Structures are given as structure tokens and as C-alpha cells.
Amino acid sequence: MSEVYEKLMRCYDCVRRKTDFVPETAIVLGSGLGDYAENIRVEFELPYSEIEGFPVSTVPGHAGKFIFGYVDEAPVVCMKGRVHYYEGYPVSDVVLPTRLMKQLGAKILFLTNAAGGVNTSFHAGDLMLITDQISVFAPNPLIGANIDELGVRFPDMSTVYDKNLQRIIQREAGDNDIFLQQGVYAQLTGPSFESPAEIRMLRTLGCDAVGMSTVVEAIAANHMGMKICGISCICNLAAGMTAVPLSHEEVQEAADQAAPKFKKLVTESVKGFHCAEL
């Protein structure tokens, strides 16, 4: 048994000693969704610090706990605060929470993030449905000996983002009058923002948005057979697209302004997932 898998199972056993809640959907709360728990009928909260060996987020605006409960009738587990590769953790720790939520029973992974707009037609405050990803800039979490208990050695990546989940999100956006862009997301390592030349490269490669998370989590979830969907909040136009220097404060402010429609779309989509036969 690999050290990575042993650590995962220690975390699983630790959580199971505290709660027997079985989620259907796992939600990773990015910037702007920090207080999303207000939309959940909370059954149990578990700080990351109480899970043996679990990585703890160090980013401002990212609290560190799991929230177990219900969105309407849908059982969910939410990550209130994610771990990023740039914080210095090995990539196996960055994806450990995703793997843990699957082990706890989640079949669907709903990823959210704050991102920079690379597509010239995007504006700060837009929401973007992630339809595909580019993963060549961050280390692949599957490098090393395959963990056969989790998935196959060479997982297919043709449809990382589930088409049925995308249709439900698009339907709920339309029904709730929420404008929704769509496009390809790329993860770079951070923590520095990208240079204008890097943004031109990403646009040439077909990227529409860029950030410092999400892709490695999606790879790990896909490896385990989860159904995946994702939404980016476009919090600023990327470097070189405006004369304004980039800052974390700008990202957080834009995410907070977009939060009401972001929360509404996540809530209605999760309810839609629960009612659908997926």
C-alpha cells in the first residue's frame, strides 16, 4: 500500500470517527463563496486541523473546514477553503481533500474558483462554465506508482467535465437569468500572477481563463470516476489586458461582488443534480 493511500485512509478513518454523513455532491468553495454555508442546512462541521495529517490552507479568505449538510434535499460536503500547490504542499496533499470526499461517498465534484479572464470578450464579474482544461503547467497528481485502489494507471481525459452536469448548470443559469460564459480553464502554479507574455501564450493555446487551482483536483477526481463540473468567477482581466496592476485584494473584491449570483447558480445546480438521474 502506497504512503499516499495510507495517508488518505488515515484521514478517512479520522473523519468517520466523527461523522457518518454520506454526501452526494462535493463542493469546493473558491473565493467569493466563503460564506456559502449560509445556504446549507448544516449537520456537522469539521475543521481541517482536527483531521490527522490533513493539509491546512494558509490563504487569506480561505477558512479551513469541511461542512456536511443539505442544499434543499441534496446531501453535500463543502470544502470551505482549499489547499493550493503554491502553498508548498506536495501535489498529493493538494488533491487529498478531493480523494477524501470521494471516499466519503461523493459521486459528483463541483469545483469553483476565482480566475483571470484570458478571453478578450470576458469582463470582471462574469461567471464561466468550465468545459475543458489545460493541465501542462502544474504537476500531474497521478505521477508516481498508480494507486490501484483509486483508479486505473492511464485514465481517459476526453470528457473531464460531465456533459449532463454542464447542461443542468446552463439550464439553471437560464432559468435564473444569470449570464454564463463558457470556456477552457488553465491552472498555473502561482503564487505570482501571470506575465502579459504568458497570457498571450495561454490565449494562443485556447485558454479562456487562468487560475492557481482546480485542474489537479479535476484530474484526481476523474481518476476516481467522479462526475465533475466547474464554474470560474472571472475576477479580473489578466495581465496585459488592462493598465491596472493585479492584486489579491482586487480578486477578492470582484468575487465578493459576484457572490450572490454565484451562490444562486451553485445552489440551483446542486438541486438539479439531485433531481436528475445521472
C-alpha positions as CSV (number, residue, x, y, z in Angstrom):
1,M,0.0,0.0,0.0
2,S,1.4,3.4,-1.0
3,E,2.2,6.1,1.6
4,V,-0.3,8.4,-0.2
5,Y,-3.1,5.9,0.0
6,E,-2.2,5.1,3.6
7,K,-2.4,8.8,4.5
8,L,-5.8,9.1,2.7
9,M,-7.2,6.2,4.6
10,R,-6.0,7.6,7.9
11,C,-7.8,10.8,7.1
12,Y,-10.9,8.8,6.1
13,D,-10.9,6.9,9.4
14,C,-10.4,10.1,11.4
15,V,-13.5,11.7,9.7
16,R,-15.6,8.6,10.1
17,R,-14.9,8.5,13.8
18,K,-16.5,12.0,13.9
19,T,-19.4,11.7,11.4
20,D,-21.2,9.0,9.4
21,F,-22.7,11.6,7.0
22,V,-22.6,10.4,3.3
23,P,-22.6,13.2,0.7
24,E,-23.8,13.0,-2.8
25,T,-22.1,16.1,-4.1
26,A,-18.7,17.6,-3.0
27,I,-18.4,21.3,-3.4
28,V,-15.1,23.2,-3.4
29,L,-15.7,26.8,-2.4
30,G,-13.4,29.2,-4.1
31,S,-13.1,33.0,-3.5
32,G,-16.4,34.7,-3.2
33,L,-18.2,31.6,-1.8
34,G,-16.6,31.6,1.6
35,D,-19.9,32.1,3.4
36,Y,-21.9,29.7,1.2
37,A,-22.6,27.6,4.3
38,E,-25.5,30.1,4.9
39,N,-27.2,28.2,2.1
40,I,-26.7,24.8,3.7
41,R,-28.7,23.0,6.4
42,V,-25.6,22.2,8.3
43,E,-25.4,18.8,10.0
44,F,-21.7,18.8,11.0
45,E,-18.6,21.0,10.7
46,L,-15.1,19.6,10.8
47,P,-12.0,21.8,10.9
48,Y,-9.1,20.5,8.8
49,S,-6.9,20.9,11.8
50,E,-8.8,18.1,13.5
51,I,-8.0,15.6,10.8
52,E,-4.8,13.7,11.3
53,G,-2.2,14.7,8.6
54,F,-4.6,16.9,6.7
55,P,-3.2,20.0,4.9
56,V,-4.4,23.3,6.1
57,S,-5.0,26.3,3.8
58,T,-2.8,29.4,4.5
59,V,-4.5,31.8,2.0
60,P,-6.4,34.9,3.2
61,G,-10.1,34.4,2.6
62,H,-9.9,30.6,2.7
63,A,-11.2,29.2,6.0
64,G,-10.3,25.6,6.7
65,K,-13.1,23.2,7.4
66,F,-15.5,20.6,5.9
67,I,-19.2,21.4,6.1
68,F,-21.6,18.5,5.9
69,G,-25.3,19.1,5.3
70,Y,-28.1,19.6,2.8
71,V,-28.7,22.0,-0.1
72,D,-32.5,21.6,-0.1
73,E,-32.7,17.8,-0.1
74,A,-29.3,17.2,-1.6
75,P,-26.6,15.8,0.8
76,V,-23.4,17.7,0.3
77,V,-19.9,18.2,1.7
78,C,-18.3,21.6,1.2
79,M,-14.7,22.5,1.4
80,K,-14.6,25.9,3.0
81,G,-11.1,26.8,1.9
82,R,-8.9,24.7,-0.4
83,V,-5.2,23.9,-0.4
84,H,-3.1,25.2,-3.3
85,Y,0.2,23.9,-4.7
86,Y,1.9,27.2,-4.3
87,E,1.5,27.0,-0.5
88,G,4.3,24.5,-0.6
89,Y,2.4,21.2,-0.2
90,P,3.2,18.3,-2.4
91,V,0.5,17.8,-5.1
92,S,-0.6,14.6,-3.5
93,D,-1.7,16.7,-0.4
94,V,-3.4,19.3,-2.7
95,V,-5.7,16.6,-4.1
96,L,-6.1,14.6,-0.8
97,P,-9.3,16.5,0.1
98,T,-10.8,15.6,-3.3
99,R,-9.9,12.0,-2.8
100,L,-11.2,12.0,0.7
101,M,-14.6,13.4,-0.3
102,K,-15.0,10.6,-2.9
103,Q,-14.1,8.0,-0.2
104,L,-16.8,9.5,2.0
105,G,-19.3,8.8,-0.7
106,A,-19.5,11.8,-3.0
107,K,-20.2,10.9,-6.7
108,I,-20.1,14.5,-8.1
109,L,-17.4,17.1,-7.7
110,F,-18.4,20.7,-8.1
111,L,-15.3,22.9,-8.4
112,T,-15.4,26.7,-8.1
113,N,-12.7,29.2,-8.3
114,A,-11.7,32.8,-8.9
115,A,-9.9,33.2,-12.2
116,G,-8.4,35.8,-14.5
117,G,-10.1,36.4,-17.8
118,V,-7.9,35.5,-20.8
119,N,-10.7,35.7,-23.4
120,T,-10.9,39.3,-24.7
121,S,-14.7,39.1,-24.6
122,F,-14.9,38.4,-20.9
123,H,-15.5,41.0,-18.2
124,A,-14.8,41.2,-14.4
125,G,-17.7,39.7,-12.6
126,D,-18.6,37.2,-15.4
127,L,-19.2,33.5,-14.4
128,M,-17.7,30.9,-16.7
129,L,-18.8,27.3,-17.1
130,I,-15.6,25.2,-17.4
131,T,-15.9,23.0,-20.4
132,D,-12.3,21.7,-20.6
133,Q,-8.9,22.3,-19.0
134,I,-5.2,22.6,-19.8
135,S,-3.0,20.8,-17.3
136,V,0.5,21.1,-18.6
137,F,1.6,23.8,-16.1
138,A,1.0,22.2,-12.8
139,P,2.4,18.8,-11.7
140,N,0.1,15.9,-12.5
141,P,-1.2,14.3,-9.2
142,L,-1.1,10.9,-10.8
143,I,2.7,10.9,-11.3
144,G,4.4,8.0,-9.4
145,A,3.2,4.5,-8.7
146,N,-0.5,4.2,-9.6
147,I,-2.9,3.8,-6.6
148,D,-4.9,0.9,-8.0
149,E,-7.5,1.3,-5.2
150,L,-8.4,4.6,-6.6
151,G,-8.3,4.2,-10.4
152,V,-6.5,2.9,-13.5
153,R,-2.9,3.8,-14.5
154,F,-3.9,5.8,-17.7
155,P,-7.3,7.4,-17.1
156,D,-9.1,8.8,-20.2
157,M,-9.4,12.6,-20.1
158,S,-11.7,13.1,-23.1
159,T,-14.7,14.4,-21.1
160,V,-13.4,15.5,-17.7
161,Y,-16.3,17.9,-17.3
162,D,-19.5,15.9,-17.4
163,K,-21.8,17.0,-20.3
164,N,-25.0,16.2,-18.3
165,L,-23.9,18.4,-15.4
166,Q,-23.0,21.2,-17.8
167,R,-26.5,21.1,-19.3
168,I,-28.1,21.3,-15.8
169,I,-25.9,24.3,-14.9
170,Q,-26.7,26.0,-18.2
171,R,-30.4,25.4,-17.7
172,E,-30.4,26.8,-14.2
173,A,-28.4,29.8,-15.3
174,G,-31.1,30.5,-18.0
175,D,-34.0,29.9,-15.6
176,N,-32.4,32.3,-13.0
177,D,-31.4,35.0,-15.6
178,I,-27.7,34.5,-14.8
179,F,-25.4,35.3,-17.7
180,L,-22.9,32.4,-18.1
181,Q,-19.8,32.4,-20.2
182,Q,-18.1,29.1,-21.0
183,G,-14.6,28.1,-21.9
184,V,-11.3,26.4,-21.1
185,Y,-9.5,26.8,-17.8
186,A,-5.8,26.6,-17.3
187,Q,-4.0,26.2,-13.9
188,L,-0.6,27.7,-13.4
189,T,1.3,27.1,-10.2
190,G,1.3,30.7,-8.8
191,P,1.6,32.4,-6.4
192,S,2.7,35.2,-8.7
193,F,0.2,36.4,-11.3
194,E,1.0,35.6,-14.9
195,S,3.0,37.9,-17.1
196,P,1.5,39.6,-20.2
197,A,3.6,37.3,-22.4
198,E,2.2,34.2,-20.5
199,I,-1.3,35.5,-21.0
200,R,-0.7,35.8,-24.8
201,M,0.7,32.3,-24.8
202,L,-2.4,31.0,-23.0
203,R,-4.7,32.7,-25.4
204,T,-2.9,31.2,-28.3
205,L,-3.3,27.8,-26.7
206,G,-7.0,28.3,-26.5
207,C,-7.5,29.2,-22.8
208,D,-10.3,31.4,-21.7
209,A,-9.5,31.7,-18.0
210,V,-6.5,31.1,-15.8
211,G,-6.0,30.4,-12.1
212,M,-4.0,28.6,-9.5
213,S,-6.2,25.7,-8.6
214,T,-8.9,23.3,-9.9
215,V,-7.1,21.3,-12.7
216,V,-5.1,19.0,-10.4
217,E,-8.3,18.4,-8.4
218,A,-10.2,17.5,-11.5
219,I,-7.5,15.1,-12.6
220,A,-7.6,13.3,-9.3
221,A,-11.4,13.1,-9.3
222,N,-11.5,11.9,-12.9
223,H,-9.0,9.2,-11.9
224,M,-11.5,8.0,-9.3
225,G,-14.5,8.1,-11.6
226,M,-16.3,11.1,-10.2
227,K,-18.6,13.2,-12.3
228,I,-17.1,16.7,-12.5
229,C,-18.3,20.2,-13.2
230,G,-16.8,23.6,-12.5
231,I,-17.5,27.3,-12.6
232,S,-15.0,30.2,-12.6
233,C,-15.7,33.6,-11.3
234,I,-13.8,36.0,-13.7
235,C,-12.5,38.4,-11.1
236,N,-10.2,40.5,-13.3
237,L,-8.8,40.6,-16.8
238,A,-5.4,39.0,-16.9
239,A,-2.1,40.8,-17.1
240,G,-1.5,43.0,-20.1
241,M,-5.3,43.3,-20.9
242,T,-5.7,46.5,-18.8
243,A,-3.4,49.1,-17.4
244,V,-4.4,48.1,-13.8
245,P,-1.8,46.1,-11.8
246,L,-3.2,42.8,-10.5
247,S,-3.7,42.2,-6.8
248,H,-5.3,39.6,-4.5
249,E,-7.5,42.3,-3.0
250,E,-8.9,43.1,-6.4
251,V,-9.7,39.4,-7.0
252,Q,-11.4,39.1,-3.6
253,E,-13.4,42.3,-4.1
254,A,-14.7,41.2,-7.5
255,A,-15.5,37.7,-6.2
256,D,-17.5,39.2,-3.3
257,Q,-19.5,41.4,-5.7
258,A,-20.3,38.4,-7.9
259,A,-21.1,36.2,-4.9
260,P,-24.9,36.5,-4.8
261,K,-25.4,35.2,-8.4
262,F,-22.6,32.7,-7.9
263,K,-24.3,31.2,-4.8
264,K,-27.6,31.1,-6.5
265,L,-26.3,29.2,-9.5
266,V,-24.4,26.7,-7.3
267,T,-27.5,26.1,-5.2
268,E,-29.9,25.6,-8.0
269,S,-27.4,23.4,-9.9
270,V,-26.9,21.1,-6.9
271,K,-30.6,20.8,-6.5
272,G,-30.8,20.0,-10.2
273,F,-28.1,17.3,-9.9
274,H,-30.0,15.7,-7.1
275,C,-33.3,15.5,-9.0
276,A,-31.7,14.2,-12.2
277,E,-30.9,10.6,-13.0
278,L,-27.2,10.9,-13.5
